[in-house]
């Protein structure tokens, strides 16, 4: 054994010997010798120029630093051996036992002949990690140690591999570390990825740190002096230190509009106490010396006073009291208050739970997170069956990506679900029976609908009705797969006749609400469905209803198909084409005669007709007398219906109108939707039109809204382009220039 690596191994064994028995140390030694000899790793070089054995030793050193058991450390050393074509997992099982072999298999890439047909090598690798984590969380820790060392040697890789590794780290491992509360590992990987993926921003953040440090150091020192004196006065046992911020944190902080401009960016203060009650005493001292920011101060949107996650950890398992106060000189200072145990768990998360000799006094929330994560992965594996690789991986990543919310049930228990969860999701979280019998919900003594998303720490009461039963539209009000699955169980259990009835009811109700069936008669709806039945490859309309309930056809998809048909057949009625805004100021001013070509000079004042709104590109004619002449489109209804009142006709053509704009009148029919009018105006303006107020909206006879807009445009082609852009919105049924 080369002396250098023997020394490295001995250092690992010495540190592991502080908490590990002799048999465990021998397992680590045996794993090292197997890795070195079986793969001849001393003969191989990494791209950094180091012998390949350096990597498994670095992984083992990290795992020992986390005080992992001998099986985990041995698996960390062996984690690449199974990729050697000469090594089989049965060898590892025979030499090191089932547990070590399973851990190694969980973090190893599949061999080519083991790959599923529809999976790439990377896809299969990610899937294997997810599945292995569901069985043994230690797989995630080995993978974290492996990734930490790989990220520390990125400098030796070509640029494309640096980018690939960083993106992969952001997509998988940073999210996993955050979900497991491993803040220390998460920040290290995030900083490295930031440095390689956004080098300019990384450099700017470093320069900002250098620039701000002298001034902010003085503020920190003054604040620390005041805090120490006051904390000492009450006889509190504590430690106070300044925690520096990383370039990534500073870069994001500087661009976050929700944060105060005066907030010190290079770090924050941390007060660490022995017991939880002492943390609240420290908070009292902090707020006695320094005033907390309020909603009415510079910090609009910042919670008044403090944020307390001591008893209910945040989504990344962080527990502390966080407060922002007005410090010396009026600067905003962020102060975190926590216990020694919380500082450990905030830094290492589940590592502190699994560490040998762990003596956490409050390990419950960590144990619950591990069980919760493994349970959800297990649930997702059943739901993901049959999906392609991309969808399956995205399904698992959502488990790591989504933040958690805490809501208190009426019995005082805390319910934990993703932030997107609705009150109906929480009802199913309480029990399947509660969810199935949902009637309404009360949040902080106020009744809310089933689609309402509760805020953090709000109090929730579910009102049930034993006669209630899950409906198709309930699926639109839940975000968790568990609740969706339970609703589908009840719907798919319905007899065919009942399922058809439920599907018919749901589709008719939604079609009426969307303005697609204003009569609310099933006959009218089925007339439209008969025209699109081929789109669903279904002969019987009842089968559409049945498949909606069975989950074979999405209700929203059916509505979109019907909406598309409705948009094809709906038209403006003649009475709707008439202007609703007579005497619009856009038509008051005289038209520029230079924009027209006449056979003979025109001495009259020239105006554009308000009814037909002629634009360059339209065929036109001019009618009038000695004092006033009006430009009409040749197809103008006003010209055809009242020719006797128009006066003498003067032939005319459009001249040079480049750069000039003219008023155009648009009629838009749309389905009621949130912010739809604002979207319409935005499209017109982004297309180069200038809105001329006022605009007029009224209810059409088909439950559609009818909107009239007068806007300045360049020509008829420009107006037609605006109409095309408007029709791209699914809520727009008709968009015409009239």
N, C-alpha and C positions, 0 to 999 in steps of 0.2 A: 504494500500500500504506500503510495507516494506520501512523503512526510507532510507536505502542505495540506493535503486533504485529510490525513490522519489527524492533524491538529484541528482542522475545522470540525471533523466528526467528534473529536474529544471535547471540544468546546460545547457542542450540542449535548453530548452525553452528560457533561458536568452540570450544565444548567438543568437538564431534564432530571438529573439525580436529586435535585432539590425537592421534587415532589413525586418521583416515580420509583417503583420497586426495581430490583435487579433484573427480574424476568422481562420487564418492559424495556429496560436498556438493552438487553440482549436481542430483543426483537428488532429494535432500531438498528443495532450493529449488523444483524443478519440481513436486514433489508438493504443496508448500504453495500455490503459485500456482494449481494445478489445483483444489484443494479450495476455496480462497477464491473463485475466479471461477466455477467450475461450479455451485456451490451457493449463491453469494452469501451466504456465511456471516457476513459482517460485518453483514448486515441482519437476521440471525436472532439471537434472544436465548435463552439457556438459562434454566431456571426460577430459577437463581441471579441472573439479571439480567445475566450476562456475555454478550458476543457468543459465538456458537456456535463460532467458530474457536479459542477458548481451549481447548476440550477436546482437539482433535487435537494442538495444540501441547503440552499437558500430557502426552499420551501419548508424543509424540516425545521430550520432555525426559526422561521416565523411561527410555525405551529407550536414549537416549544415555548416561544415567547408568549403565546396565548395559553400555555399550560394545558395543551391537549393531551389526551391519553396516548399510550404507546401505539395502539392500533392505528390511530389517525396519523401520527407522525410517520410510522412505517409506510402507510399508504401514500403519504406525501412524497416520500423518497422513491417509491415504486411507481408513481403515477404515470410515467411515460413508458415503462417497460413493456406494457401489454401491447403497445403500438409496434413493437419489434416483431417482424414476421416469425422469428424463431421462438418467441415466447407465447405460451397459451395460458389463458386464465386458469385452466386446470392445474398448471404448475404452481401458480400463486396460491391456489386453494389448498394444494397438498402441502406446501411449505409453510404458509403463513396463516392458514385457516380461512373459514368462510367470510368472516367480517372484513378482514383486510382485503381479500379478493373482491368483495362487493364494493368496497369503497374505491378501490383502484378502477374497477370497471365503470363506476359511475362518473368518474372524471376523465375517462379516456375516450378518444375518438374511435368510431367504428371503423373496422377494416372495410375495404371496398366491397368485398363479397357479402358483407353483412348489411349493406345499405338497402333500405326500402326503395322500391323502384321510383316512387314519386319524390324522394327526398334527396337533396344535395348533401354533401358531406357535412357542411356547416349546420344545415337544418337538423340532421340526425344527431349531431353533437349537442346542440342546444336541447333537443328533446330528451336526450339521455340524461343530461344534467337535471332537467326539471323532474323527470321520473325518479331519479336517484334521490333528489332532495326530499321527495314525498316519502321515501322509505327511511332515509337517514340524513339528518340535517348536517352531519359532519362532512358530507360531500361538498356542500356549499363552502365550508371553511377551507377545505383543501384547495378548492378551485380559487378562492379569494387569495390564498397564500401564493398559489401558482401565478395568478394574474398580477399580483403586486410586484413580484420579481420580474416578470416579463415586461411590465410597464417601466420598470427602472432601467432596463437595458434597451429601450427603443432606439437610442442613439446609434446603435450598431446596425439597424435595419435600413433597407432602402426606403425611400419616401412613401411609396405606395403601400408598403406593409405597415409603416408607422400609422398612416391614415386608417387602414383597414382595422388594425388592432384597437385604435382609439375609438372608432365608431362602434365596433363590437363591444368594447368596454362600456361605452355610454349606454348602449342598447340593452345589455344583459347585466353586467356585473356591478355597475354603479347602482342601478335600480335594486338589484338583489341585496347589495350591502346596505342600502338605505332601509329596505324593508326589514332587514334583520337587525337594524339598529347599530351597525358597524360603522359609526361615523368616522372613526380614525382611518379605516381602510377606504371608505367612500371618498373622503377628502383628498387622500393621497392619489387615488386613481383619477379623480376629477381634475385635480391640478395638472397632472401630466397630460391628460387629454386636452385640457384647455391650452396648454403650452404648444402642443403640436397642431391642433385643429384651428386655433385662432391666435397665431403668433403675434399679430399686430396688437390685438386687444390685450394679450398677456403682457406685452412690453409696456403698453400704455398704463396698465394697472400697476406695474412695478414702478414706473416713473411717478405715478400719482402717490404711491406709498412714500417714496423718497421725498417728494415735495411736501406732503402733509405731515410727515413724522415729527419734525422739530416743534411745530406749533401745537400739534395734538399731544405730544409727550408732556408738554408743560401743563395742559389741561388735566391730563390723566394724573399727573403727580399731585396737583392741587386737590383733586377729588379724592385720591387715595389718602392723603394726609387727613382730610376732614373725616372720612369714613373710619379710618383706624382709631382716631381719637374718640369718636362717638361709640363705636363698637366695644372699645376697651372699657368705656365708662359703665356699660351695663354688664361687664364681666363675661362676655360671650366668648366661647372657644371657637375660633374660626381661622381661616386662612383667606387672604385677599391677594389676588394677582391679576395682572393685565394679560388677556389672551389676545395675541396678534391675529389679525385676519389674513387670509390667504389672497393671492392675486385674483383668483376666481371670484371669491366673495366680494372683494372690493370692486371688481369690474361690474358685477351684477348689482351691487348696492348703488353704484353711481348712476346706473340707468333705470333704477326703480322709482317711478314717480310717487309711489305710496310711502316712501321713506322721506324723512325730513332732510332738507338741504343742509341743516346745521349738524346732523348726526355725525359723530366722530367715526371715521371710516377705517382707520388703521387697526382698530381692535375694540374690545369691550372689557368690562370689569367682571370678575367672577368671585363671588363670596361663597366659600365652602364651609359648611357647618357639620357637626357630628350627628345631630338629631334633627328630625323634621320640624319640631316646634321651634327650634333655634333659627331655622330658616325664615319662619314668619316673624320672629323677633327682629331678625336682621332687616327684613323688608320694612318693618315699622321704623327702624332707624334711618334707612335710606330715604323714606318719604318724609321723615321729619327734617332731614337736612336739605334735601333737594325736592323741588316740586315736580310731580309727574306731569307730563304733557296731557292736555285735554283735547277733546274733539274741536274745541273752538280756537285752539292755538295754531301754530304753523303746521302741526301734524294732523291735518284733516284725514280722517279715516283710521288713525291709529287708536287702538283701544285705550280708553281712559284708565289710568292706574297701572294695571299689570295683567299678565297672562299667566295663569296658574295651571301647569300640567303635571304637578307633583303626583296627584292621585289618579289622573287619567292621562297616560302618556300620549304624545302626538303620534302621527302616522309613522315617523321614523324612530319611535320608542324613546324619544327624548322626554325627560322629566326635569322640571325646574320651575322657578318663578322668574319670569322675564319682565323687566320694566324699563321704560325709557324716561329719563328725568332731565330736568334743566340743570346742567352742571355749572361749574365756574365759568364766568364770562358769557353765560347764556348758551353755551354749546349743549347739544343733546348727547347724552351718554347712555349707552345700552348697558344694563347691569343684569347679570344672571345670578340667581341665588339657588343653591342646591346642597345636598348632603354629599359626603365622601362616596357613599355607595352609588348615588345617582351619577356622580362624575364618572365612576368606573363604567356603569351600565350605559351611560350616554355615549361613551367613547367606543365601547366594544360590543354592546348589545348582547346577542345570544352567546357570544364568546365567553362573557363573564358567567353565564349560566352553565356552560359545558366545561369550563376550566376545572382542572383537577383541584380538589380541596375547596371548591367554591363554597363560601359561607354567606351568601346573600340572605338578608333578612326578609326581603320582599321579592322573591323570584317569580311570583304568580303571573305577572303580566308578561314576562319573557316566555314562560312555559305555555301560556295561552297563545302567544303569537306563533310559536313553533307549531303547536297543534293545529291552530287555525289555518296556517299556511299550508301545511301538509294535507289537511282535510280538503281545502279548496283545490289544490292541485289534483287530488284524487277525483273530486267532482268534475273538474274540467276535462280530465282524461276520458271520462265517460261521455261528456257532451261533445268532445272534439272528434269522436270516432267517425271516420269517413270524410273528414275535412281535409283540404290540401295542406301542405306543410306550412305555407305562409299564414293561413288562418289559424292553424293550431298554435304556432309560435306566438302570434299576436294575442291569442286567448290567454296563454300563460303569462305573457309579459304584462297584461293588464293587472294581474294579481300583484305584481311588484310595482307597477306604475301608479295605481290609484291610491290616493291618500285616504286615511280613515277618519270617520266622524264618530263622536260619542254622543249618544242620546239617552236620557234617563226615562225608564218606563215608570208607570204609575206605582209599581211596587218598590221603586227605588233602585232597581238593578240598572247597570249600565249596558247599553246595547251598542255594539261596534259594527259598523258597515262602511263601505266606501262612501266618499263625500257625495257621490251622485245618487245615493239611495233615497227613495221616496218613503213616505209614511207607510205605503203598502208593502214595500220591502221589509220595513221594520216589523210590520204585523206578521209576516211570514217568519221573520227571525224569532219572534216570540214563540210561535208554534204554527204548525200547518193549519190546525183548527181555527186559530185566531185569524190567519190570513184568509182562509176560505169563507169565513163568516163576516168579513170586513163590511162595515156600514159607513163609518166616518172616523175622523181623527181629530183630537184636540191638542193643539200645541200652545203651551203657556196660557191655558184657559180660553183659547180662541179656536173655533172650529175651522178646519182646513180640508181641502179636497185630497183625494187619494194620490194625486200626482205631486203633491207638495213635497219639497225637499227641506227637511228640518236643518236648522243651524246647529253649531257645536254646543253641546251641553244643554240643549233645550229639553223641556219636559214633555213627554208624549203619552197620551192616553188613547187607546184604540177602543172605539165603540163597535160592538158586534151585533149581528142579527142572525139568529139561528136559521132563518129562512133564506138568508143570502146565499149566493153561489157564484163562483168565478165566472166572469164574462170575457168575451173575446177582447174587448177594449182594455181590460185590465193589463194585458200584455204590454200596452203602450205606456203604462204607468209604473213599470218596474224596471230596474236597471241590473239587478243581480240575477245571475243564471239560476241560482237556487229557487228564487221566487217564480221565475218564468217556467222552470221545470215543474214546480208544484201546480201552477195554474194549468199547464198543458196536460198534466196527469188527469185533472178533473174534466177538462174539455174533451180529451180523447176517449174518456170512459162513457161519454153520452151515447145513448142509442142513436142510430142513424136519423130517425125522424126528429128527435130532439136536437141533434146537432145541426140539421138543415134549418130548423126553426131558429136556432140561436144565430147561425151564420146570416140568415136572411134579416133578422132583427138588427144585428150589428151593422151590416152593410147599408141597410136603409137609413138607419140613424146617422151614420157617418156621412152618407151621401147627402142627406138633408142638411146637416150642419155645415157641410162644405159648399152648399149651394148648387150641388149637382142634380138634385132631385127636389126642386122647390115645392112640388105638389105633395111630397111625402107619401106618394102612392106607390105600392110595390109594382103595380102594372107598368108605370112609367120607367121605373128603375130597370125592370126586366126587359123592357123594350130596348134600352141601351145595352144591357148585358148581352142580349141576343146578337147584337152587332159586333161584339168583341169576343164572343165565346171562342172563336178560332185561335185567338191570341193565347188562350189558356189550354188549348188542345183538349177541350172538354165539350161533349155533346149536350149534356143535360145541365141547365142552369142550376138545378139543385146541387149538382156536384161542385159548383163554384162555392156555394154556401158551405157544403160539407168540408171541402178542402181548406176553407178559411179556418174552421173550427179545429180541424185535424192538424193545422200548422203546415200543410202542404203548400198553401198559397198565402202570402202576406196580405193582410187587409189593406195596408197602405198602398201596396202594389196594385191591387184591384182598383182602388180609388184613383190612382194616377192614370191607369188605362182608361177609365171612364172619363176622367178629366180631359185627357188628350182627345177623346172622341167628342166630348162636349165643346171643346175649343174649335173643332173642325166644323161643327154644325151651327154654332151660335153666330149671329150677325147683329149688326146695329139695325134697329127698327127705323123707319123713315122719320118718325117723330123725334127719335133720339139724335138724329143727325143735325137737327136745327140748333143754332147757337142758344145757349142758356144765358150767356153774358152778352147782352146787346149794348152797343155803345162802349165797347172795350177801348181803353185809352191807347192801346197799341195801334189802333186804326185812325186816331184823331189827326195825326200829323200828315202834312202833304208828302206825296211820293216824289222822289227825285226824277225829273224828266230825263236826266242824262242816262238813266237806267233803261230807257226805251228808245226804239227807233220808229219814227212816224213817217208816213208818206209826205206829209206837209206839216209845217210848224203848228204846234198846239199852244193856244193862248190861254186856255182855261187852267185853273188850279187842278192838280192831278191827285187822286186818292186811290187807295186799294180797297176793293170791295170787302166788306166785313163778313159777308155770308160765305163766299167761296175762297177767300184768302189766296189769291194767285201768287205763285212762286216762280222764279226763273226755272225754265224747263217745261212749264205749262204752256199750252196754246192759249193766247189771250186775245181779247178785243176790248177797245175803249169806247165807252158810251158817255154822252153828256152834251152840255150846251156851251154857251159862251163863258159862263162863270165857273162851272164845275164839271170835271170829267172823272169817270171812275173806271179803273182797270178790273175786268172780269176774266175768269177762266171761261173758255168757250163752252165747257160743260156745266156752267153755273146754273143751278136750279132757279135762282132769283132772276137771271137773265131770260130763261126760257118761259117762266111763269108771268113775268110782267114786262114784256118788251116795249109796250107803249109808253111806259113811264121812264125808260132809260135814256131817251134822247137819241141824238144822232150817233151813228156808229163810225168810229175812226179805226182803220186797220193799224195794227201795231205789232212789233216784235220786241223781244228782250234785247237790250244792248249789253254793254260791259258792266256786269254786276259783281266783279271779283272783289272780295273783301266786304261787300255789303250784306246785311241781314234783313230779312223780311218776316213779318208775323205769320205764323201758321197756327191753325186751330186743330188740336188733337182730341179725339174722344177715346177713352180707355175704359173697358169693362173688365172688372177684376173680381176674383173671389175674396171675401173678407179674410184678412190675415194681418198679423202684427207688423207694423211699420211699413206696410205695402205702399202707402202713398209717398212716404219718404223715399223708398226705393225707386219709385217711378220718377220722381223729380230728379233724383241722383243720376239715373240713367240718361235722362234728357240732357242734363248739364254736362255729364262726362262725354256725351256724344257731340258736344259743341253747341248745344242749344242754350238760349238765355231765357229763363222763365219770366213771363210777364204776369204778375199777379193782378187780380185775384184768380184763384182756381175754384172750381165748383164740383161738389160731390153730392150725388143723390142715389137712392136705392132704385135699382132696376127692377122690372117686373119679374125677373127670374132669380131673385135673391142675390143678384150680382150688384156690385157697386159701379156706378157710372161716373167717371171723372172727366171733366173738361179742362184742358190746359192750353193756354196760348203761349207760344214760345217763339223767339226770333231764331230763324235758321237761314242757311245760305241759299238753298234751292230745293226743288222738289225731290231730287235724289237724296239730299241730306235728310229731309223729312221722312222719306221711305226707309232710310237706314235706321233712324230713331225708332220707327214702328217695329222693325225687325228685332232690334235690341230689346224692346219692351216685351215682345212675344216670347223671348227666351226665358222670361220669368214664368214659372209654372202657374202662378196665380193669375196671370193675365190671360183673359179669354179673347178679347178683341183690342186691337190698337190700330186706329185708323186716323188718317188726316182727312178732315171733312171741310 
